[in-house]
Amino acid sequence: QMPAGVPVATVAVGSARNAGLLAARILGTSDETLRARIIDAQAALKEMVAEKDAHVRQEYPRRAE
C-alpha cells in the first residue's frame, strides 16, 4: 500500500484518497484550474512532510557514533 498523497493506480480497499488524487491528475491534464489546485495541494503536502520530519529529527536526534 502506498502512503497517502501518492497517486497510484492500485489503491487500498476502503481508502479512496489515492484513487481520487490519481483521477484529479488525469483530469488536470485538460483542466488548468484543477491542475493549479493539484499543484497547490502537492506543495502543501510537501510542507507538511517537511514539518513532520523536522519534528521527528528534533525529538529523536541522531547520537554521535
PDB file of N, CA, C and O in Angstrom:
ATOM      1  N   GLN A   1       0.847  -1.172   0.000  1.00  0.00           N
ATOM      2  CA  GLN A   1       0.000   0.000   0.000  1.00  0.00           C
ATOM      3  C   GLN A   1       0.892   1.234   0.000  1.00  0.00           C
ATOM      4  O   GLN A   1       1.860   1.316   0.756  1.00  0.00           O
ATOM      5  N   MET A   2       0.555   2.187  -0.852  1.00  0.00           N
ATOM      6  CA  MET A   2       1.321   3.422  -0.928  1.00  0.00           C
ATOM      7  C   MET A   2       0.826   4.381   0.138  1.00  0.00           C
ATOM      8  O   MET A   2      -0.336   4.316   0.538  1.00  0.00           O
ATOM      9  N   PRO A   3       1.706   5.284   0.613  1.00  0.00           N
ATOM     10  CA  PRO A   3       1.275   6.268   1.602  1.00  0.00           C
ATOM     11  C   PRO A   3       0.295   7.271   0.988  1.00  0.00           C
ATOM     12  O   PRO A   3       0.312   7.506  -0.220  1.00  0.00           O
ATOM     13  N   ALA A   4      -0.542   7.848   1.817  1.00  0.00           N
ATOM     14  CA  ALA A   4      -1.494   8.856   1.336  1.00  0.00           C
ATOM     15  C   ALA A   4      -0.735  10.002   0.672  1.00  0.00           C
ATOM     16  O   ALA A   4       0.341  10.391   1.125  1.00  0.00           O
ATOM     17  N   GLY A   5      -1.295  10.525  -0.383  1.00  0.00           N
ATOM     18  CA  GLY A   5      -0.677  11.633  -1.095  1.00  0.00           C
ATOM     19  C   GLY A   5       0.102  11.222  -2.325  1.00  0.00           C
ATOM     20  O   GLY A   5       0.605  12.075  -3.057  1.00  0.00           O
ATOM     21  N   VAL A   6       0.206   9.924  -2.561  1.00  0.00           N
ATOM     22  CA  VAL A   6       0.929   9.417  -3.723  1.00  0.00           C
ATOM     23  C   VAL A   6      -0.087   8.845  -4.701  1.00  0.00           C
ATOM     24  O   VAL A   6      -0.702   7.819  -4.408  1.00  0.00           O
ATOM     25  N   PRO A   7      -0.282   9.484  -5.862  1.00  0.00           N
ATOM     26  CA  PRO A   7      -1.260   8.961  -6.809  1.00  0.00           C
ATOM     27  C   PRO A   7      -0.768   7.672  -7.453  1.00  0.00           C
ATOM     28  O   PRO A   7       0.283   7.649  -8.093  1.00  0.00           O
ATOM     29  N   VAL A   8      -1.518   6.624  -7.283  1.00  0.00           N
ATOM     30  CA  VAL A   8      -1.168   5.325  -7.855  1.00  0.00           C
ATOM     31  C   VAL A   8      -2.418   4.678  -8.428  1.00  0.00           C
ATOM     32  O   VAL A   8      -3.536   5.012  -8.037  1.00  0.00           O
ATOM     33  N   ALA A   9      -2.222   3.753  -9.354  1.00  0.00           N
ATOM     34  CA  ALA A   9      -3.367   3.073  -9.955  1.00  0.00           C
ATOM     35  C   ALA A   9      -3.929   1.997  -9.029  1.00  0.00           C
ATOM     36  O   ALA A   9      -5.114   1.676  -9.109  1.00  0.00           O
ATOM     37  N   THR A  10      -3.105   1.444  -8.163  1.00  0.00           N
ATOM     38  CA  THR A  10      -3.562   0.435  -7.213  1.00  0.00           C
ATOM     39  C   THR A  10      -3.811   1.128  -5.884  1.00  0.00           C
ATOM     40  O   THR A  10      -2.927   1.807  -5.360  1.00  0.00           O
ATOM     41  N   VAL A  11      -4.997   0.964  -5.340  1.00  0.00           N
ATOM     42  CA  VAL A  11      -5.337   1.653  -4.094  1.00  0.00           C
ATOM     43  C   VAL A  11      -5.802   0.644  -3.058  1.00  0.00           C
ATOM     44  O   VAL A  11      -6.153  -0.487  -3.395  1.00  0.00           O
ATOM     45  N   ALA A  12      -5.803   1.055  -1.803  1.00  0.00           N
ATOM     46  CA  ALA A  12      -6.214   0.187  -0.708  1.00  0.00           C
ATOM     47  C   ALA A  12      -7.734   0.054  -0.678  1.00  0.00           C
ATOM     48  O   ALA A  12      -8.462   0.960  -1.081  1.00  0.00           O
ATOM     49  N   VAL A  13      -8.187  -1.082  -0.196  1.00  0.00           N
ATOM     50  CA  VAL A  13      -9.620  -1.296  -0.020  1.00  0.00           C
ATOM     51  C   VAL A  13     -10.105  -0.354   1.085  1.00  0.00           C
ATOM     52  O   VAL A  13      -9.509  -0.298   2.160  1.00  0.00           O
ATOM     53  N   GLY A  14     -11.169   0.375   0.822  1.00  0.00           N
ATOM     54  CA  GLY A  14     -11.731   1.288   1.817  1.00  0.00           C
ATOM     55  C   GLY A  14     -10.980   2.604   1.946  1.00  0.00           C
ATOM     56  O   GLY A  14     -11.226   3.362   2.884  1.00  0.00           O
ATOM     57  N   SER A  15     -10.077   2.886   1.031  1.00  0.00           N
ATOM     58  CA  SER A  15      -9.302   4.125   1.084  1.00  0.00           C
ATOM     59  C   SER A  15      -9.246   4.722  -0.314  1.00  0.00           C
ATOM     60  O   SER A  15      -8.468   4.275  -1.156  1.00  0.00           O
ATOM     61  N   ALA A  16     -10.054   5.711  -0.552  1.00  0.00           N
ATOM     62  CA  ALA A  16     -10.186   6.269  -1.897  1.00  0.00           C
ATOM     63  C   ALA A  16      -9.318   7.505  -2.138  1.00  0.00           C
ATOM     64  O   ALA A  16      -9.365   8.083  -3.223  1.00  0.00           O
ATOM     65  N   ARG A  17      -8.536   7.915  -1.155  1.00  0.00           N
ATOM     66  CA  ARG A  17      -7.761   9.152  -1.300  1.00  0.00           C
ATOM     67  C   ARG A  17      -6.798   9.079  -2.487  1.00  0.00           C
ATOM     68  O   ARG A  17      -6.768   9.986  -3.319  1.00  0.00           O
ATOM     69  N   ASN A  18      -6.016   8.009  -2.567  1.00  0.00           N
ATOM     70  CA  ASN A  18      -5.050   7.901  -3.663  1.00  0.00           C
ATOM     71  C   ASN A  18      -5.743   7.774  -5.013  1.00  0.00           C
ATOM     72  O   ASN A  18      -5.265   8.313  -6.011  1.00  0.00           O
ATOM     73  N   ALA A  19      -6.860   7.069  -5.049  1.00  0.00           N
ATOM     74  CA  ALA A  19      -7.617   6.956  -6.302  1.00  0.00           C
ATOM     75  C   ALA A  19      -8.121   8.327  -6.731  1.00  0.00           C
ATOM     76  O   ALA A  19      -8.080   8.663  -7.915  1.00  0.00           O
ATOM     77  N   GLY A  20      -8.591   9.111  -5.787  1.00  0.00           N
ATOM     78  CA  GLY A  20      -9.053  10.462  -6.093  1.00  0.00           C
ATOM     79  C   GLY A  20      -7.936  11.344  -6.604  1.00  0.00           C
ATOM     80  O   GLY A  20      -8.134  12.129  -7.531  1.00  0.00           O
ATOM     81  N   LEU A  21      -6.757  11.220  -6.003  1.00  0.00           N
ATOM     82  CA  LEU A  21      -5.611  12.004  -6.466  1.00  0.00           C
ATOM     83  C   LEU A  21      -5.203  11.615  -7.882  1.00  0.00           C
ATOM     84  O   LEU A  21      -4.875  12.471  -8.703  1.00  0.00           O
ATOM     85  N   LEU A  22      -5.228  10.336  -8.152  1.00  0.00           N
ATOM     86  CA  LEU A  22      -4.905   9.878  -9.500  1.00  0.00           C
ATOM     87  C   LEU A  22      -5.925  10.403 -10.508  1.00  0.00           C
ATOM     88  O   LEU A  22      -5.551  10.883 -11.578  1.00  0.00           O
ATOM     89  N   ALA A  23      -7.205  10.314 -10.170  1.00  0.00           N
ATOM     90  CA  ALA A  23      -8.254  10.817 -11.066  1.00  0.00           C
ATOM     91  C   ALA A  23      -8.098  12.321 -11.292  1.00  0.00           C
ATOM     92  O   ALA A  23      -8.259  12.801 -12.414  1.00  0.00           O
ATOM     93  N   ALA A  24      -7.787  13.060 -10.234  1.00  0.00           N
ATOM     94  CA  ALA A  24      -7.610  14.517 -10.368  1.00  0.00           C
ATOM     95  C   ALA A  24      -6.428  14.838 -11.279  1.00  0.00           C
ATOM     96  O   ALA A  24      -6.496  15.767 -12.085  1.00  0.00           O
ATOM     97  N   ARG A  25      -5.357  14.077 -11.153  1.00  0.00           N
ATOM     98  CA  ARG A  25      -4.203  14.317 -12.024  1.00  0.00           C
ATOM     99  C   ARG A  25      -4.545  14.039 -13.482  1.00  0.00           C
ATOM    100  O   ARG A  25      -4.127  14.775 -14.376  1.00  0.00           O
ATOM    101  N   ILE A  26      -5.294  12.990 -13.713  1.00  0.00           N
ATOM    102  CA  ILE A  26      -5.705  12.674 -15.085  1.00  0.00           C
ATOM    103  C   ILE A  26      -6.592  13.785 -15.638  1.00  0.00           C
ATOM    104  O   ILE A  26      -6.381  14.264 -16.752  1.00  0.00           O
ATOM    105  N   LEU A  27      -7.588  14.191 -14.847  1.00  0.00           N
ATOM    106  CA  LEU A  27      -8.490  15.267 -15.297  1.00  0.00           C
ATOM    107  C   LEU A  27      -7.749  16.597 -15.423  1.00  0.00           C
ATOM    108  O   LEU A  27      -8.110  17.436 -16.249  1.00  0.00           O
ATOM    109  N   GLY A  28      -6.716  16.787 -14.604  1.00  0.00           N
ATOM    110  CA  GLY A  28      -5.945  18.025 -14.648  1.00  0.00           C
ATOM    111  C   GLY A  28      -5.157  18.213 -15.926  1.00  0.00           C
ATOM    112  O   GLY A  28      -4.695  19.318 -16.212  1.00  0.00           O
ATOM    113  N   THR A  29      -4.995  17.152 -16.699  1.00  0.00           N
ATOM    114  CA  THR A  29      -4.282  17.303 -17.973  1.00  0.00           C
ATOM    115  C   THR A  29      -5.044  18.177 -18.959  1.00  0.00           C
ATOM    116  O   THR A  29      -4.462  18.731 -19.891  1.00  0.00           O
ATOM    117  N   SER A  30      -6.363  18.296 -18.743  1.00  0.00           N
ATOM    118  CA  SER A  30      -7.159  19.123 -19.651  1.00  0.00           C
ATOM    119  C   SER A  30      -7.921  20.231 -18.925  1.00  0.00           C
ATOM    120  O   SER A  30      -8.750  20.907 -19.534  1.00  0.00           O
ATOM    121  N   ASP A  31      -7.650  20.426 -17.633  1.00  0.00           N
ATOM    122  CA  ASP A  31      -8.351  21.450 -16.845  1.00  0.00           C
ATOM    123  C   ASP A  31      -7.315  22.251 -16.060  1.00  0.00           C
ATOM    124  O   ASP A  31      -6.790  21.788 -15.048  1.00  0.00           O
ATOM    125  N   GLU A  32      -7.032  23.454 -16.542  1.00  0.00           N
ATOM    126  CA  GLU A  32      -5.985  24.293 -15.949  1.00  0.00           C
ATOM    127  C   GLU A  32      -6.282  24.641 -14.485  1.00  0.00           C
ATOM    128  O   GLU A  32      -5.365  24.667 -13.664  1.00  0.00           O
ATOM    129  N   THR A  33      -7.541  24.907 -14.152  1.00  0.00           N
ATOM    130  CA  THR A  33      -7.911  25.237 -12.770  1.00  0.00           C
ATOM    131  C   THR A  33      -7.642  24.058 -11.845  1.00  0.00           C
ATOM    132  O   THR A  33      -7.072  24.223 -10.767  1.00  0.00           O
ATOM    133  N   LEU A  34      -8.049  22.882 -12.265  1.00  0.00           N
ATOM    134  CA  LEU A  34      -7.814  21.679 -11.465  1.00  0.00           C
ATOM    135  C   LEU A  34      -6.323  21.411 -11.337  1.00  0.00           C
ATOM    136  O   LEU A  34      -5.849  21.042 -10.263  1.00  0.00           O
ATOM    137  N   ARG A  35      -5.584  21.592 -12.417  1.00  0.00           N
ATOM    138  CA  ARG A  35      -4.140  21.386 -12.389  1.00  0.00           C
ATOM    139  C   ARG A  35      -3.481  22.310 -11.366  1.00  0.00           C
ATOM    140  O   ARG A  35      -2.593  21.881 -10.629  1.00  0.00           O
ATOM    141  N   ALA A  36      -3.903  23.566 -11.313  1.00  0.00           N
ATOM    142  CA  ALA A  36      -3.352  24.521 -10.347  1.00  0.00           C
ATOM    143  C   ALA A  36      -3.672  24.097  -8.914  1.00  0.00           C
ATOM    144  O   ALA A  36      -2.839  24.235  -8.019  1.00  0.00           O
ATOM    145  N   ARG A  37      -4.874  23.586  -8.705  1.00  0.00           N
ATOM    146  CA  ARG A  37      -5.248  23.121  -7.361  1.00  0.00           C
ATOM    147  C   ARG A  37      -4.426  21.906  -6.948  1.00  0.00           C
ATOM    148  O   ARG A  37      -4.057  21.772  -5.782  1.00  0.00           O
ATOM    149  N   ILE A  38      -4.143  21.035  -7.887  1.00  0.00           N
ATOM    150  CA  ILE A  38      -3.315  19.859  -7.606  1.00  0.00           C
ATOM    151  C   ILE A  38      -1.903  20.301  -7.216  1.00  0.00           C
ATOM    152  O   ILE A  38      -1.331  19.787  -6.255  1.00  0.00           O
ATOM    153  N   ILE A  39      -1.357  21.239  -7.952  1.00  0.00           N
ATOM    154  CA  ILE A  39      -0.016  21.757  -7.664  1.00  0.00           C
ATOM    155  C   ILE A  39       0.018  22.374  -6.269  1.00  0.00           C
ATOM    156  O   ILE A  39       0.965  22.148  -5.515  1.00  0.00           O
ATOM    157  N   ASP A  40      -1.006  23.149  -5.919  1.00  0.00           N
ATOM    158  CA  ASP A  40      -1.088  23.749  -4.583  1.00  0.00           C
ATOM    159  C   ASP A  40      -1.184  22.675  -3.496  1.00  0.00           C
ATOM    160  O   ASP A  40      -0.549  22.790  -2.447  1.00  0.00           O
ATOM    161  N   ALA A  41      -1.971  21.644  -3.747  1.00  0.00           N
ATOM    162  CA  ALA A  41      -2.132  20.563  -2.773  1.00  0.00           C
ATOM    163  C   ALA A  41      -0.813  19.822  -2.579  1.00  0.00           C
ATOM    164  O   ALA A  41      -0.464  19.454  -1.457  1.00  0.00           O
ATOM    165  N   GLN A  42      -0.087  19.604  -3.662  1.00  0.00           N
ATOM    166  CA  GLN A  42       1.205  18.924  -3.561  1.00  0.00           C
ATOM    167  C   GLN A  42       2.209  19.765  -2.775  1.00  0.00           C
ATOM    168  O   GLN A  42       2.993  19.227  -1.993  1.00  0.00           O
ATOM    169  N   ALA A  43       2.186  21.075  -2.980  1.00  0.00           N
ATOM    170  CA  ALA A  43       3.087  21.964  -2.242  1.00  0.00           C
ATOM    171  C   ALA A  43       2.752  21.934  -0.748  1.00  0.00           C
ATOM    172  O   ALA A  43       3.649  21.917   0.094  1.00  0.00           O
ATOM    173  N   ALA A  44       1.469  21.928  -0.430  1.00  0.00           N
ATOM    174  CA  ALA A  44       1.048  21.865   0.975  1.00  0.00           C
ATOM    175  C   ALA A  44       1.466  20.542   1.603  1.00  0.00           C
ATOM    176  O   ALA A  44       1.898  20.510   2.756  1.00  0.00           O
ATOM    177  N   LEU A  45       1.341  19.460   0.857  1.00  0.00           N
ATOM    178  CA  LEU A  45       1.743  18.148   1.359  1.00  0.00           C
ATOM    179  C   LEU A  45       3.258  18.118   1.596  1.00  0.00           C
ATOM    180  O   LEU A  45       3.722  17.583   2.602  1.00  0.00           O
ATOM    181  N   LYS A  46       4.014  18.687   0.676  1.00  0.00           N
ATOM    182  CA  LYS A  46       5.470  18.731   0.822  1.00  0.00           C
ATOM    183  C   LYS A  46       5.848  19.500   2.084  1.00  0.00           C
ATOM    184  O   LYS A  46       6.736  19.077   2.823  1.00  0.00           O
ATOM    185  N   GLU A  47       5.186  20.620   2.335  1.00  0.00           N
ATOM    186  CA  GLU A  47       5.449  21.428   3.521  1.00  0.00           C
ATOM    187  C   GLU A  47       5.093  20.651   4.798  1.00  0.00           C
ATOM    188  O   GLU A  47       5.839  20.688   5.776  1.00  0.00           O
ATOM    189  N   MET A  48       3.962  19.954   4.783  1.00  0.00           N
ATOM    190  CA  MET A  48       3.532  19.185   5.938  1.00  0.00           C
ATOM    191  C   MET A  48       4.553  18.085   6.261  1.00  0.00           C
ATOM    192  O   MET A  48       4.891  17.870   7.425  1.00  0.00           O
ATOM    193  N   VAL A  49       5.033  17.403   5.239  1.00  0.00           N
ATOM    194  CA  VAL A  49       6.020  16.340   5.443  1.00  0.00           C
ATOM    195  C   VAL A  49       7.315  16.925   6.003  1.00  0.00           C
ATOM    196  O   VAL A  49       7.915  16.336   6.902  1.00  0.00           O
ATOM    197  N   ALA A  50       7.753  18.065   5.491  1.00  0.00           N
ATOM    198  CA  ALA A  50       8.977  18.702   5.983  1.00  0.00           C
ATOM    199  C   ALA A  50       8.835  19.089   7.454  1.00  0.00           C
ATOM    200  O   ALA A  50       9.777  18.927   8.230  1.00  0.00           O
ATOM    201  N   GLU A  51       7.662  19.600   7.842  1.00  0.00           N
ATOM    202  CA  GLU A  51       7.423  19.968   9.239  1.00  0.00           C
ATOM    203  C   GLU A  51       7.442  18.726  10.138  1.00  0.00           C
ATOM    204  O   GLU A  51       8.027  18.754  11.221  1.00  0.00           O
ATOM    205  N   LYS A  52       6.813  17.652   9.699  1.00  0.00           N
ATOM    206  CA  LYS A  52       6.812  16.414  10.488  1.00  0.00           C
ATOM    207  C   LYS A  52       8.228  15.861  10.596  1.00  0.00           C
ATOM    208  O   LYS A  52       8.626  15.389  11.661  1.00  0.00           O
ATOM    209  N   ASP A  53       8.983  15.911   9.518  1.00  0.00           N
ATOM    210  CA  ASP A  53      10.354  15.426   9.527  1.00  0.00           C
ATOM    211  C   ASP A  53      11.196  16.237  10.515  1.00  0.00           C
ATOM    212  O   ASP A  53      11.968  15.665  11.286  1.00  0.00           O
ATOM    213  N   ALA A  54      11.054  17.545  10.496  1.00  0.00           N
ATOM    214  CA  ALA A  54      11.809  18.401  11.412  1.00  0.00           C
ATOM    215  C   ALA A  54      11.460  18.073  12.860  1.00  0.00           C
ATOM    216  O   ALA A  54      12.336  18.037  13.724  1.00  0.00           O
ATOM    217  N   HIS A  55      10.182  17.836  13.116  1.00  0.00           N
ATOM    218  CA  HIS A  55       9.745  17.493  14.472  1.00  0.00           C
ATOM    219  C   HIS A  55      10.368  16.175  14.924  1.00  0.00           C
ATOM    220  O   HIS A  55      10.873  16.081  16.042  1.00  0.00           O
ATOM    221  N   VAL A  56      10.336  15.171  14.073  1.00  0.00           N
ATOM    222  CA  VAL A  56      10.906  13.867  14.432  1.00  0.00           C
ATOM    223  C   VAL A  56      12.412  13.995  14.661  1.00  0.00           C
ATOM    224  O   VAL A  56      12.948  13.435  15.617  1.00  0.00           O
ATOM    225  N   ARG A  57      13.087  14.731  13.787  1.00  0.00           N
ATOM    226  CA  ARG A  57      14.538  14.900  13.946  1.00  0.00           C
ATOM    227  C   ARG A  57      14.880  15.640  15.230  1.00  0.00           C
ATOM    228  O   ARG A  57      15.897  15.348  15.860  1.00  0.00           O
ATOM    229  N   GLN A  58      14.049  16.590  15.623  1.00  0.00           N
ATOM    230  CA  GLN A  58      14.275  17.324  16.874  1.00  0.00           C
ATOM    231  C   GLN A  58      13.992  16.421  18.072  1.00  0.00           C
ATOM    232  O   GLN A  58      14.734  16.438  19.054  1.00  0.00           O
ATOM    233  N   GLU A  59      12.938  15.647  17.993  1.00  0.00           N
ATOM    234  CA  GLU A  59      12.534  14.767  19.090  1.00  0.00           C
ATOM    235  C   GLU A  59      13.502  13.591  19.266  1.00  0.00           C
ATOM    236  O   GLU A  59      13.733  13.137  20.387  1.00  0.00           O
ATOM    237  N   TYR A  60      14.061  13.105  18.164  1.00  0.00           N
ATOM    238  CA  TYR A  60      14.935  11.936  18.187  1.00  0.00           C
ATOM    239  C   TYR A  60      16.226  12.219  17.421  1.00  0.00           C
ATOM    240  O   TYR A  60      16.440  11.669  16.341  1.00  0.00           O
ATOM    241  N   PRO A  61      17.081  13.068  17.974  1.00  0.00           N
ATOM    242  CA  PRO A  61      18.333  13.385  17.253  1.00  0.00           C
ATOM    243  C   PRO A  61      19.239  12.163  17.171  1.00  0.00           C
ATOM    244  O   PRO A  61      19.203  11.289  18.038  1.00  0.00           O
ATOM    245  N   ARG A  62      20.035  12.115  16.141  1.00  0.00           N
ATOM    246  CA  ARG A  62      20.996  11.021  15.986  1.00  0.00           C
ATOM    247  C   ARG A  62      22.073  11.163  17.030  1.00  0.00           C
ATOM    248  O   ARG A  62      22.517  12.267  17.346  1.00  0.00           O
ATOM    249  N   ARG A  63      22.482  10.043  17.557  1.00  0.00           N
ATOM    250  CA  ARG A  63      23.578  10.044  18.533  1.00  0.00           C
ATOM    251  C   ARG A  63      24.906  10.028  17.784  1.00  0.00           C
ATOM    252  O   ARG A  63      25.023   9.427  16.717  1.00  0.00           O
ATOM    253  N   ALA A  64      25.897  10.694  18.354  1.00  0.00           N
ATOM    254  CA  ALA A  64      27.232  10.660  17.753  1.00  0.00           C
ATOM    255  C   ALA A  64      27.779   9.244  17.890  1.00  0.00           C
ATOM    256  O   ALA A  64      27.735   8.648  18.966  1.00  0.00           O
ATOM    257  N   GLU A  65      28.287   8.727  16.801  1.00  0.00           N
ATOM    258  CA  GLU A  65      28.796   7.341  16.829  1.00  0.00           C
ATOM    259  C   GLU A  65      30.288   7.315  16.941  1.00  0.00           C
ATOM    260  O   GLU A  65      30.886   6.239  16.978  1.00  0.00           O
TER     261      GLU A  65
END
